[in-house]
């Protein structure tokens, strides 16, 4: 399905374990772990799928732990003027963003329509830019250079509500007065959103 080679007794047919399409051995020779589909050992994948699987494996090994452990943020709901100090983390089943503070909120990940990164750190004279990351149903992903993440805006569809609800997270200081954990969490969330966007059709 990639090189148009005719299959015969010597040129055998192989299928990619991720997309299911048929390929010759040359076009489907990589064996990569596929945790997303619960394969324990590395399995045969086409070149395109292997690339996505490598990125997912890196995400599982590095960023997922950060998202599960959480970080401290100043959280603004909708048009509220006063932010609340909350810890935001991914639930252990990876289905919800949990926000814990004086009150508790849950945002179902599948209901997130768009993620917008708030950044700073561009050269003098350039305006601060936003890195826009899309989830299914939104626009493509664009990157924002060497900027440092300072916050994130989420748009999601709350159950029973019409339209989208907005949630803004601004990196807050932890018990040691550092924003490092919050910044790392934002970067991990950005990568998670990109993976969701890239694999939406797979």
Helices and strands as residue ranges (DSSP letters): E 14-15, E 22-23, E 30-34, G 35-37, E 39-45, H 47-58, I 59-63, H 64-69, E 71-77, E 84-90, E 96-100, E 104-108, G 109-111, E 112-120, E 130-134, E 148-156, E 165-171, H 180-198
